[in-house]
Amino acid sequence: MRKRAGLITALTVVTALVAGGCASIGRDPAPAAPPGYIQELILPAEQPNSVQGLENFNPYAPAPLTATWLYEPLMIRDLFSCELVPWLATGYSWPDPQTLVLDIRQGVSWGDGVPFTAKDVAFTFNAAKTYPGADKAGLWGELFGAPATEVVATDDATVRITFAGPAASKLDALVNTMKIVPEHIYGAGGDITTYVDKTPVGTGPYQVGEFNGRRLTLVRKTDYWQPDAYKVQQISLEGAYDANSGALKLRNGDLDYYTGDIPNPERSVARNNATDFYYSPAGTTVLAPNNERFPTSDPAFRTAMAYGIDKAQLARKASFGVMEPASQTMVKLPVQQDLLPGKYQADGGYLTYDPAKAAQLLDDAGYRMGPDGLRTGPNGEPISLVFSVQAGFVDYLAMGDVIVRNLKALGIDIRLIATDPNAVDAQKKSGDFDMLLDYVNGGCVRAKDLGGKLVSSQISTGDDLLLNVARYRNPDVDALVAQYEATTDEAEQADYAAQLIDIYYEQVPYIALQYAPSRLIYNTDAASGWPSTENPYPTDNPLYVLPHLRPVS
Amino acid sequence: MKYFASKIGYFLLTVWAAVTLNFLIPRLQPGDPAEVMVRRLSGETGQVDPAQVEAVRAMLGQPTGSLWSQYWDYLGALLSGDFGVSFTYFPFPVTEVIAKALPWTVLLVGLTQVLSFVIGTLLGAWAAWRRNSRFDGFISIGSTFIGNLQTFWIGLLILFFGAYELGWFPASGGYGYTTPGWNGQFVADVIAHAFLPALTLMVTAPIGFILGMRNTMVMTLGEDYIRLARAEGLSDRTVALKYAARNALLPSVTNFALSLGALFGGSILVETIFDYPGLGRLIGEATSNRDFPLMQALLLFTILAVLVANLITDLLYGVLDPRARKES
């Protein structure tokens, strides 16, 4: 017996000794950075892959190890100001609505020294025609704008794209989404989507340092075409973190940058001395009533619902008050105040909570309160609504809860059903629902982001999940969006956008709830210059965030 | 001979049924892999861009032809060893993805299963030998209690204390900062990463073996030949190990063979909690991504491994125990 006890003690001691330094075996500090540079920034891995050692940097694969730092887009859209920031292209022009001319930057080289030219751009766009899997921008398809018919590099500095018809709506995805790849490497491999890129040669600010199957280090290129833009010497991508482990890693200083959904950041991370957060609006979370079904097909009923929902309380419950209640104009406030049409400047276009007004609107439209405390339709038919919410989306469920209580208080018989997200998608496709939660993108291609939610061609009919989830149908809007898509004139575009905003405000096809966040939680020990309410800038693209960072002095 | 033929015939029939179900089940599941993938890239609540969905669909390839022709294509591809290309890890073939994950599961689950079998069987035998003692009560009640707790919950507790509160062990992955290869640092890194998931498995996995062995052995101890052995004055040790435990072991061996067959499935919960890069984690990932080729290959290998383990134990029984042959 004594012998055995001794053995157990010995084992325990050995375990404890081994364990002491186990958590970070082999972790070497990043090499020293030159003065004025940040030594290292630790970012989460871009792909939550669990299989280790499958190495692919091809930006046209669904899950490249990094899609950000090696290959670059032509331009970057600033989602606050809606300006296009020149990147590999210095500018663009529309000689006519069917022709787009891109001015390609000169003096840029690929990682192997070969000059980058307009031919590489034309190659990338043409590859998307040959291999439709690479057509992430929908360049050669019918959606939002006419398909392209020809892409040519007229010289080293110019690419001309000809479309079958007006195609202004395609610009954004073309310059923003399509990462330009080198023709002299990708051209040899056949299908660019199945090419396994193990030795990336990009134009981007970083090149691959080391990859051990789990942790990828990227090292700043000294001959990058914007030599002084990036002040971070090394980027390490490691680990896929859920909210809990992400928050813990941030607190320990093992992570400098996180974009996942950490609930209540005010308490869970921001009060910690070395981290802060900035949640900017990315778009609007909306209630989508089924515009094809009674009574949600009635604009008066929808408007009453909009006034009957307490969006301030909803924002407090769903996002701990971090996100603001949203404007019914679907414009992101306050960061896009300048883009708000004149007549909404004064009050911001909010449909603020006013239950008395909501009840009055329902009474006026003939939805009388019965003796049982429930309202009926103008013909006396009973109203009974089913509200489908994605099970497991905690913030959605919190919103659903507030909405159901508010509408019941108005005398509307409504029931919330939490169900599998895939089942909610199936309801969106078939139109078999009364109301559900949806999202209006706050992007800058308004013809698509605002118009797409309203045009009848975007109503799903079967297998495809299209944009017009609320199934709003209005021939005038269809014509309006068609005109909007056809024009490249900025004044006309602003006018069409204002008309669409009026539809959102007056017809209430979707009910704005609160802004949906584009999240960034960061470590203030690592660098300064992060975005904040005092220093706001868009956080959706890390390639655009990093040039703002400077070493902590 | 009839016994063996019928067992093999039964095996082939089950394999065919498994292959066919494996073809049908993913096709009956709701959810479009292209939409799931675009949603994953654009964030949970973001807008799914129809143009992106179309591109991903073109990339993954849409099934064409009737269900029958798809079925024949599927059987043909299986026979030629072609399991297709993983959607999640496009363009890597499914077999390559599985080959990368397999060693991790063999290491983690294989090792803990063998250890669980040895420890569980010994503890069960000991508890039965000293049945109704305090030790027996402790073991029986303790394992019933722990067995009723969820592996998931135990795993989270171990993760919380071992990785976050004490910070002794890494919380996730198979290794961290070291370069894979046969060097001391990498081996230490792998052991450090495997420690917490292995501990979780070692809390729950031996329980089945403990209870099984204890109950069979209690029955064996009531047999006449044990009394005879005792009456002959053989030592306790000889009676317990050579007479009782040896005869009680057969059902436990069957259990063990089946548990090894299930190795392909890994341990989904434990591997998911610790983000361990094995097959269990892969199954969870394939399911949530609607990665049909990967899901099918993993399920098929799991089913085949269980069936083969079953067949081998059946055949072994036929050789070892003449009564089994007569009964059929």
Boltz contact constraints between the chains, C-beta under 6 A:
constraints:
  - contact:
      token1: [A, 19]
      token2: [B, 168]
      max_distance: 6.0
  - contact:
      token1: [A, 22]
      token2: [B, 168]
      max_distance: 6.0
  - contact:
      token1: [A, 22]
      token2: [B, 169]
      max_distance: 6.0
  - contact:
      token1: [A, 22]
      token2: [B, 192]
      max_distance: 6.0
  - contact:
      token1: [A, 23]
      token2: [B, 167]
      max_distance: 6.0
  - contact:
      token1: [A, 23]
      token2: [B, 170]
      max_distance: 6.0
  - contact:
      token1: [A, 25]
      token2: [B, 188]
      max_distance: 6.0
  - contact:
      token1: [A, 25]
      token2: [B, 189]
      max_distance: 6.0
  - contact:
      token1: [A, 25]
      token2: [B, 192]
      max_distance: 6.0
  - contact:
      token1: [A, 26]
      token2: [B, 177]
      max_distance: 6.0
  - contact:
      token1: [A, 26]
      token2: [B, 178]
      max_distance: 6.0
  - contact:
      token1: [A, 26]
      token2: [B, 185]
      max_distance: 6.0
  - contact:
      token1: [A, 26]
      token2: [B, 189]
      max_distance: 6.0
  - contact:
      token1: [A, 27]
      token2: [B, 177]
      max_distance: 6.0
  - contact:
      token1: [A, 50]
      token2: [B, 277]
      max_distance: 6.0
  - contact:
      token1: [A, 50]
      token2: [B, 281]
      max_distance: 6.0
  - contact:
      token1: [A, 51]
      token2: [B, 97]
      max_distance: 6.0
  - contact:
      token1: [A, 51]
      token2: [B, 100]
      max_distance: 6.0
  - contact:
      token1: [A, 51]
      token2: [B, 101]
      max_distance: 6.0
  - contact:
      token1: [A, 52]
      token2: [B, 277]
      max_distance: 6.0
  - contact:
      token1: [A, 53]
      token2: [B, 100]
      max_distance: 6.0
  - contact:
      token1: [A, 54]
      token2: [B, 89]
      max_distance: 6.0
  - contact:
      token1: [A, 54]
      token2: [B, 92]
      max_distance: 6.0
  - contact:
      token1: [A, 61]
      token2: [B, 90]
      max_distance: 6.0
  - contact:
      token1: [A, 62]
      token2: [B, 37]
      max_distance: 6.0
  - contact:
      token1: [A, 62]
      token2: [B, 90]
      max_distance: 6.0
  - contact:
      token1: [A, 132]
      token2: [B, 58]
      max_distance: 6.0
  - contact:
      token1: [A, 133]
      token2: [B, 55]
      max_distance: 6.0
  - contact:
      token1: [A, 133]
      token2: [B, 58]
      max_distance: 6.0
  - contact:
      token1: [A, 133]
      token2: [B, 59]
      max_distance: 6.0
  - contact:
      token1: [A, 135]
      token2: [B, 55]
      max_distance: 6.0
  - contact:
      token1: [A, 136]
      token2: [B, 52]
      max_distance: 6.0
  - contact:
      token1: [A, 136]
      token2: [B, 55]
      max_distance: 6.0
  - contact:
      token1: [A, 138]
      token2: [B, 51]
      max_distance: 6.0
  - contact:
      token1: [A, 143]
      token2: [B, 50]
      max_distance: 6.0
  - contact:
      token1: [A, 143]
      token2: [B, 51]
      max_distance: 6.0
  - contact:
      token1: [A, 193]
      token2: [B, 59]
      max_distance: 6.0
  - contact:
      token1: [A, 194]
      token2: [B, 91]
      max_distance: 6.0
  - contact:
      token1: [A, 212]
      token2: [B, 179]
      max_distance: 6.0
  - contact:
      token1: [A, 214]
      token2: [B, 173]
      max_distance: 6.0
  - contact:
      token1: [A, 248]
      token2: [B, 164]
      max_distance: 6.0
  - contact:
      token1: [A, 422]
      token2: [B, 30]
      max_distance: 6.0
  - contact:
      token1: [A, 422]
      token2: [B, 31]
      max_distance: 6.0
  - contact:
      token1: [A, 426]
      token2: [B, 30]
      max_distance: 6.0
  - contact:
      token1: [A, 439]
      token2: [B, 45]
      max_distance: 6.0
  - contact:
      token1: [A, 439]
      token2: [B, 47]
      max_distance: 6.0
  - contact:
      token1: [A, 441]
      token2: [B, 47]
      max_distance: 6.0
  - contact:
      token1: [A, 465]
      token2: [B, 35]
      max_distance: 6.0
  - contact:
      token1: [A, 465]
      token2: [B, 48]
      max_distance: 6.0
  - contact:
      token1: [A, 466]
      token2: [B, 50]
      max_distance: 6.0
  - contact:
      token1: [A, 516]
      token2: [B, 45]
      max_distance: 6.0
